[in-house]
């Protein structure tokens, strides 16, 4: 059985949200766009760790990046991400 691109995308999304740090980043971004420095402070993690996790979330299509000079700002890609996070909270 061949797997379509949809299956690959779904696996990428679930892998991205399976990590506690990445899930925390998504929850932070529910409040709106944040600079990477704000995310580092909120999670008390080094820049290298946050950047790696942001890259995985961006590759999965869950967040978008906006560059402003030397600063990078991140936001959720769309409202469906918020719905996904809220639904995940219902699973115990």
MINU-166346 format. One record per residue (C-alpha): x, y, z; chain. Coordinates in steps of 0.2 Angstrom, whole numbers, padded with zeros to 4 digits. Layout:
N
{torza {X,Y,Z},"A"}
...
! end
This chain:
92
{torza {0000,0000,0000},"A"}
{torza {0007,0017,-0005},"A"}
{torza {0007,0031,0007},"A"}
{torza {0002,0048,0001},"A"}
{torza {0009,0065,0006},"A"}
{torza {-0005,0067,0018},"A"}
{torza {0001,0053,0028},"A"}
{torza {0019,0060,0028},"A"}
{torza {0012,0077,0034},"A"}
{torza {0001,0069,0048},"A"}
{torza {0016,0060,0055},"A"}
{torza {0027,0075,0054},"A"}
{torza {0013,0085,0064},"A"}
{torza {0011,0072,0077},"A"}
{torza {0030,0070,0079},"A"}
{torza {0031,0089,0081},"A"}
{torza {0018,0090,0095},"A"}
{torza {0024,0074,0104},"A"}
{torza {0038,0083,0112},"A"}
{torza {0034,0093,0128},"A"}
{torza {0045,0108,0124},"A"}
{torza {0037,0110,0107},"A"}
{torza {0019,0108,0114},"A"}
{torza {0024,0122,0127},"A"}
{torza {0030,0133,0113},"A"}
{torza {0013,0131,0104},"A"}
{torza {0004,0135,0119},"A"}
{torza {0014,0151,0122},"A"}
{torza {0010,0156,0104},"A"}
{torza {-0008,0155,0107},"A"}
{torza {-0006,0172,0115},"A"}
{torza {0001,0179,0099},"A"}
{torza {0017,0182,0090},"A"}
{torza {0033,0180,0100},"A"}
{torza {0051,0184,0098},"A"}
{torza {0063,0169,0100},"A"}
{torza {0071,0178,0115},"A"}
{torza {0054,0178,0124},"A"}
{torza {0051,0160,0121},"A"}
{torza {0069,0156,0128},"A"}
{torza {0065,0166,0144},"A"}
{torza {0048,0158,0146},"A"}
{torza {0054,0141,0144},"A"}
{torza {0072,0144,0152},"A"}
{torza {0080,0135,0138},"A"}
{torza {0095,0139,0128},"A"}
{torza {0094,0147,0110},"A"}
{torza {0100,0132,0102},"A"}
{torza {0087,0121,0109},"A"}
{torza {0073,0133,0106},"A"}
{torza {0079,0136,0088},"A"}
{torza {0079,0117,0084},"A"}
{torza {0061,0115,0091},"A"}
{torza {0055,0130,0081},"A"}
{torza {0062,0123,0065},"A"}
{torza {0053,0106,0068},"A"}
{torza {0037,0115,0071},"A"}
{torza {0039,0126,0056},"A"}
{torza {0043,0111,0045},"A"}
{torza {0027,0103,0051},"A"}
{torza {0018,0119,0045},"A"}
{torza {0012,0123,0063},"A"}
{torza {0021,0140,0065},"A"}
{torza {0027,0154,0054},"A"}
{torza {0042,0164,0055},"A"}
{torza {0043,0183,0052},"A"}
{torza {0060,0191,0052},"A"}
{torza {0062,0209,0058},"A"}
{torza {0080,0214,0056},"A"}
{torza {0091,0202,0066},"A"}
{torza {0076,0196,0076},"A"}
{torza {0064,0182,0072},"A"}
{torza {0046,0182,0077},"A"}
{torza {0035,0166,0077},"A"}
{torza {0016,0164,0077},"A"}
{torza {0004,0150,0074},"A"}
{torza {0001,0146,0056},"A"}
{torza {-0018,0146,0058},"A"}
{torza {-0033,0144,0069},"A"}
{torza {-0033,0125,0066},"A"}
{torza {-0017,0124,0077},"A"}
{torza {-0026,0131,0092},"A"}
{torza {-0041,0119,0089},"A"}
{torza {-0028,0104,0089},"A"}
{torza {-0020,0110,0105},"A"}
{torza {-0037,0112,0113},"A"}
{torza {-0043,0094,0107},"A"}
{torza {-0027,0087,0113},"A"}
{torza {-0030,0094,0131},"A"}
{torza {-0046,0084,0131},"A"}
{torza {-0037,0067,0129},"A"}
{torza {-0032,0060,0146},"A"}
! end
